[in-house]
Amino acid sequence: KQKARPLLSSEQAAIRFKALHTSLESDLALAKFKSIDESQLNSAPHLTPRQELQNLLLKTRIKRLQGQYRASLLLAQQALKLCHKTLSDDAKSTNLALNNLATEYKIHADFSEAKILADLSLANTQKLRGKKHLDSAIPMTILANIHKEMGHYPQAETLYRDVLHIHETQLPKNHPLLAKSLNNLAVLYRLTGRQKDALPLFERSRAICLKVFGELHPDSA
């Protein structure tokens, strides 16, 4: 196991999150999460373990979108501990928590820990749902993003291609997730100097976003 990098400061994490953050996490979503009264989440009575997990995942997302990255990391760690303690027989919930924490570590540039969690989630999800299931595309995308950040471009390309195949075969032709997977692969191609390969993917992604979101949405730019 590689030695984990020291966690970034909140300011450094904020810069990385802004760079990694796609506009599918839109300003509307940010406004929605910022408006949530967290006291209602904290005071909800008699939660089941699964409800408590959903609560923690939502609070993690709120803190992340509000730029409170240390808090979001701690909440994500708490969510996975809850799964190990009370939801060990619930593989789907555990995979959600693994994906959530892997994303947090990626934001903090702790790629070693992020990759361990994403690998585990992908293996678990493929065993539970199958390699071509839409659920498997989630940890696959996280793992591809990690490989891209680490400079492992061939591994990232393979994963992005697999995700795109899943989305192309199982989602409607104008689904936002398909636009996102097209964009992810296009960004990698552009990063590696393959502009001719990137351009048609960018155009397909933009066409979907124009149809779904309209001209004023950031993804349609």
C-alpha positions as CSV (number, residue, x, y, z in Angstrom):
1,K,0.0,0.0,0.0
2,Q,1.3,3.4,-1.0
3,K,1.9,6.0,1.7
4,A,-1.1,8.3,1.9
5,R,-0.6,11.9,1.0
6,P,-1.3,14.5,3.7
7,L,-4.8,15.9,3.4
8,L,-5.2,19.2,1.7
9,S,-6.2,22.3,3.5
10,S,-9.8,23.5,3.1
11,E,-8.6,26.2,0.7
12,Q,-6.6,23.7,-1.4
13,A,-9.5,21.2,-1.4
14,A,-11.8,24.0,-2.5
15,I,-9.6,24.7,-5.5
16,R,-9.5,21.0,-6.5
17,F,-13.2,20.5,-6.0
18,K,-14.0,23.5,-8.3
19,A,-11.7,22.0,-10.9
20,L,-13.2,18.5,-10.6
21,H,-16.7,19.7,-10.2
22,T,-18.8,19.4,-13.3
23,S,-21.7,21.8,-14.0
24,L,-24.2,18.9,-14.0
25,E,-23.9,19.7,-10.2
26,S,-25.6,22.9,-11.2
27,D,-26.1,26.2,-9.4
28,L,-29.7,25.1,-8.9
29,A,-28.5,22.1,-7.0
30,L,-26.1,24.2,-5.0
31,A,-28.9,26.6,-4.0
32,K,-31.2,23.7,-3.1
33,F,-28.6,22.1,-0.8
34,K,-27.6,25.4,0.8
35,S,-31.3,26.1,1.6
36,I,-31.8,22.8,3.6
37,D,-32.2,23.3,7.3
38,E,-29.6,21.0,8.7
39,S,-31.3,21.1,12.1
40,Q,-34.1,19.1,10.6
41,L,-31.7,16.4,9.6
42,N,-30.0,16.4,13.0
43,S,-33.3,16.2,14.9
44,A,-35.1,13.5,12.9
45,P,-36.4,11.0,15.5
46,H,-36.1,7.2,15.5
47,L,-34.1,6.8,12.3
48,T,-33.3,3.3,11.0
49,P,-29.7,2.7,10.2
50,R,-30.5,3.0,6.5
51,Q,-32.2,6.3,7.1
52,E,-29.3,7.5,9.2
53,L,-27.0,6.6,6.4
54,Q,-29.0,8.6,3.9
55,N,-29.0,11.5,6.3
56,L,-25.2,11.4,6.6
57,L,-24.8,11.1,2.8
58,L,-27.0,14.1,2.3
59,K,-25.2,16.1,5.0
60,T,-21.9,15.2,3.3
61,R,-23.1,16.5,0.0
62,I,-24.4,19.7,1.6
63,K,-21.0,20.4,3.3
64,R,-19.1,19.6,0.1
65,L,-21.2,22.0,-2.0
66,Q,-20.9,24.7,0.8
67,G,-17.1,24.4,0.6
68,Q,-16.7,22.8,4.1
69,Y,-14.4,20.1,2.9
70,R,-13.0,19.0,6.3
71,A,-16.6,18.6,7.6
72,S,-17.7,16.7,4.5
73,L,-14.7,14.3,4.8
74,L,-15.5,13.5,8.5
75,L,-19.2,12.9,7.6
76,A,-18.2,10.5,4.8
77,Q,-15.9,8.6,7.2
78,Q,-18.8,8.5,9.7
79,A,-21.1,7.1,7.0
80,L,-18.8,4.2,6.2
81,K,-18.3,3.4,9.9
82,L,-22.0,3.2,10.3
83,C,-22.2,0.7,7.4
84,H,-19.5,-1.5,9.0
85,K,-21.3,-1.3,12.3
86,T,-25.0,-1.7,11.5
87,L,-25.4,-2.3,7.8
88,S,-22.7,-5.0,7.1
89,D,-25.3,-7.2,5.4
90,D,-26.5,-4.3,3.2
91,A,-24.0,-4.4,0.3
92,K,-25.8,-1.6,-1.7
93,S,-25.7,0.8,1.2
94,T,-22.0,0.0,1.9
95,N,-21.2,0.7,-1.8
96,L,-22.9,4.1,-1.6
97,A,-20.7,4.9,1.5
98,L,-17.6,3.7,-0.2
99,N,-18.3,5.8,-3.3
100,N,-19.0,8.8,-1.1
101,L,-15.8,8.5,0.8
102,A,-13.7,7.7,-2.3
103,T,-14.9,11.0,-3.8
104,E,-13.9,12.9,-0.6
105,Y,-10.4,11.5,-0.7
106,K,-10.1,12.3,-4.4
107,I,-11.0,15.9,-3.6
108,H,-8.3,16.0,-1.0
109,A,-5.8,14.4,-3.5
110,D,-5.4,11.3,-1.3
111,F,-5.5,9.1,-4.4
112,S,-4.1,6.0,-2.7
113,E,-7.0,5.8,-0.2
114,A,-9.6,6.9,-2.9
115,K,-8.5,4.1,-5.2
116,I,-8.7,1.5,-2.5
117,L,-12.3,2.4,-1.8
118,A,-13.3,2.8,-5.4
119,D,-11.8,-0.6,-6.3
120,L,-13.6,-2.2,-3.4
121,S,-16.9,-0.6,-4.4
122,L,-16.5,-1.6,-8.0
123,A,-15.8,-5.2,-7.2
124,N,-18.7,-5.3,-4.8
125,T,-21.1,-3.7,-7.2
126,Q,-20.1,-5.9,-10.1
127,K,-20.6,-9.0,-7.9
128,L,-24.0,-7.7,-6.7
129,R,-25.4,-6.2,-9.9
130,G,-23.2,-7.4,-12.8
131,K,-20.4,-5.7,-14.8
132,K,-22.8,-4.1,-17.2
133,H,-25.3,-2.7,-14.7
134,L,-25.8,1.0,-14.4
135,D,-24.8,0.9,-10.7
136,S,-21.4,-0.5,-11.7
137,A,-20.8,2.7,-13.8
138,I,-20.8,4.8,-10.7
139,P,-17.6,3.4,-9.0
140,M,-16.2,2.8,-12.5
141,T,-16.4,6.6,-13.2
142,I,-14.9,7.5,-9.8
143,L,-12.0,5.1,-10.4
144,A,-11.5,6.5,-13.9
145,N,-11.4,10.0,-12.5
146,I,-8.8,8.9,-9.9
147,H,-6.6,7.2,-12.6
148,K,-6.8,10.4,-14.7
149,E,-5.7,12.6,-11.8
150,M,-2.8,10.2,-11.1
151,G,-1.8,10.4,-14.8
152,H,-2.7,6.8,-15.5
153,Y,-4.4,7.6,-18.8
154,P,-4.7,4.2,-20.4
155,Q,-6.4,2.8,-17.3
156,A,-8.7,5.9,-17.2
157,E,-9.6,5.5,-20.9
158,T,-10.5,1.9,-20.5
159,L,-12.9,2.7,-17.6
160,Y,-14.4,5.8,-19.3
161,R,-15.0,3.7,-22.4
162,D,-16.7,1.0,-20.4
163,V,-18.9,3.5,-18.6
164,L,-19.9,5.1,-22.0
165,H,-20.8,1.7,-23.3
166,I,-23.1,1.0,-20.3
167,H,-24.7,4.4,-20.7
168,E,-25.1,4.1,-24.5
169,T,-26.8,0.7,-24.2
170,Q,-28.9,1.3,-21.2
171,L,-30.0,4.9,-21.1
172,P,-32.2,7.1,-23.3
173,K,-30.2,8.8,-26.0
174,N,-30.7,12.2,-24.4
175,H,-29.9,11.3,-20.8
176,P,-27.7,13.7,-18.8
177,L,-25.5,10.8,-17.6
178,L,-24.8,9.9,-21.1
179,A,-23.7,13.5,-21.8
180,K,-21.5,13.3,-18.7
181,S,-19.8,10.1,-19.8
182,L,-19.2,11.5,-23.3
183,N,-17.7,14.6,-21.8
184,N,-15.4,12.6,-19.5
185,L,-13.9,10.6,-22.3
186,A,-13.6,13.8,-24.5
187,V,-11.8,15.6,-21.7
188,L,-9.3,12.7,-21.4
189,Y,-8.7,12.7,-25.2
190,R,-8.1,16.4,-25.1
191,L,-5.7,16.0,-22.2
192,T,-3.7,13.5,-24.1
193,G,-3.6,15.5,-27.3
194,R,-6.2,13.6,-29.2
195,Q,-8.3,16.6,-30.3
196,K,-9.8,14.9,-33.3
197,D,-11.2,12.1,-31.1
198,A,-12.4,14.5,-28.5
199,L,-14.4,16.9,-30.8
200,P,-17.2,14.6,-31.8
201,L,-17.7,13.4,-28.2
202,F,-17.9,17.1,-27.0
203,E,-20.4,17.8,-29.8
204,R,-22.6,14.8,-28.8
205,S,-22.5,15.8,-25.2
206,R,-23.3,19.4,-26.0
207,A,-26.2,18.4,-28.2
208,I,-27.7,16.4,-25.3
209,C,-27.3,19.3,-22.9
210,L,-28.9,21.7,-25.2
211,K,-31.9,19.5,-25.6
212,V,-32.2,18.7,-21.9
213,F,-31.1,21.9,-20.2
214,G,-31.4,24.6,-22.8
215,E,-28.9,27.2,-24.1
216,L,-28.3,29.0,-20.8
217,H,-27.1,26.0,-18.9
218,P,-23.3,25.8,-18.3
219,D,-23.1,22.4,-19.8
220,S,-24.5,23.8,-23.1
221,A,-21.7,26.3,-23.5
